[in-house]
Amino acid sequence: MHGDDAASAPLDERRVVSVLFADVTGSTTIGERLDPEQLREVLATYFGAMREEIEAEGGTVEKFIGDAVMAAFGVPAAHEDDPARALRASLRMRNRLAAVNAELAASHDLSLRMRIGVNTGQVLATGGAAPGEPMVTGDVVTTASRLQSAAEPDEILAAERTRRAVRGFRFGDRRHLSLKGKREPVTASPVLGGSGDAADVGLSAPMVGRAAELLLLQTMFRRSAVERRPHVVTIYGDPGVGKSRLTQEFVRWAEPQDEGPRVLRGRCLPYGDGITYWPLSEILRGVAGIADTDPPAVALGNIRELGRSLLERAADPARTAAALAFTTGLEDPDLPLSGADPKQVRAQMHGAWRAFFSTLADERPVI
């Protein structure tokens, strides 16, 4: 092999990845109803939406096969939470499908259902693979595909290794599945919800070396509660130094106080596009009682109800609730904001969030 050929040849390496397979159920029937151009439009809408949700969680779409999607988490870049990313992407895809179906119902009078399988393990990863060539190969890929086939419509099945590699997700009972091509049963569990948030992970070991920082947080909380004024505290440090643990210990101390606070949680994701308001979206979903599996119509209904009950003293509760919903990517058809001037939309959103936090703080301290 010449030197130039060696330099340009793809590099193969073994690495642990999480593979996601998603497939549309009943696609044959849909294909019989539509002509080829219409079917292509439907699949393009579906594939485009699913790609956005996969890439928002840092995954890489390897290929579309007919009406199936295969994605890998861990190539070309590996992350310590790739299994959690794959499960979050699966939940996002399932939620996004409700919005896709609303669009397809209006344009083609049909809706889609989907099954997803997720598996984690060692594969042979090819760097710089040409279009059409596989990025990852191995039994992990095949098993993910078989799990997808074994799932019920609208169900996400995660292999046992994926389940053991994550925290903060809710799973159904384990199943021992006889999959095509597998000599031994494969253990998998349906994914019911969750976010993989570190706050959901139980910690029992004593915290060491953070007494001064914890005392500072406690002092700031007491001061804020007495003065009825907000204070902002930023905790920063290298990965693994204990930022999340310190926050958890502070919340654990604050909750039993005489005037126990309302605790709101939202994450700033380190990857993906269009996630500026992600922490606010998570906070709103928590207060409004919106589950990961709730379709957009249910989520919007919860936010509207929140506006009527919590924001009744706002100048315009309905418009305030619509602005809050828009922050999460939901639009109230009675009070649309997508066509308004961007500056006015931002002003409405900021005003809505000020009213939201002010109202919550009037009831009791908020952290």
Disulfide bonds with the S-S distance in Angstrom:
none
